Amino acid sequence: MCKIRLAGLLMALALGRAAWAAPAVPPPAYDPPAPGASETAILSGGCFWGVQGVYEHVKGVRQAIAGYTGGARASAHYETVSTGATGHAESVKIIFDPRVITYGQILRIYFAVTANPTELNAQGPDHGPQYRGEIWAVTPRQKDIATRYIAQLDAARVFPAPIVTHVDTAMPFYEAERHHQDFLVRHPGNPYIVSNDIQKITALRAQFPGLYRAEPVTVLKGQTP
């Protein structure tokens, strides 16, 4: 599950937000537009609290839903997925308007501020295949964009190590339990969020001011947690 050891938490809190240093990630050279007024992206990049929180603050995103993908419906439950034995990854389904933000821009935010693409089966304090970085391509076009973009970033040596994020054809997505939805928005003072995710929102605002929205779009839409 999304967790952090006490020593790591104390260090992160001591360093504060200044510890975050997102790389300068260039835009994708190949980013053909999608037809229509709606597109869906599915991304895995560690604990879904932070991934969802980032995209809820992105213009053009209509909804970002925390969930699971990669395994069977029967095992798509938080405690079961947390064992790391289900094939699932904590994931976020992003429904967005491609006339406002392109799929390539969604991926640019993913690589720049959402997840460290050089960590294998881990993100920060969380370890296991359920926290792997994976781009689940909904269409062949998305797979082409993602594959080319990773090759572009590796060739430019944007990151200090090779990108290990996988690109795979999308599998069924199962929505996570209600209490996990909008977790960052509803619990900004949670120690895990403070230590790992608030700085991602800060980086999003700094690096992508034209795409940042101060008022997040949420799943629960003001309902009582």
ABEGO torsion letter per residue (X at the ends): XBBBBAAAAAAAAAAEAAABBBBBBBBBABBBBBBEABBBBBBBBEBAAAAAAAAAABBGBABBBBBBBGBBAAABBAAAAAAGAAGBBBBBBBBBBAAABBAAAAAAAAAAAABBAABBGBBEABBEAAABBBBBBABAAAAAAAAAAAAAAAAAGABABBBABBBBBBBBBBBBBAAABGAAAABAABAAAAAAAAAAAAAAAAABAAABBABBBBAAGGBBX
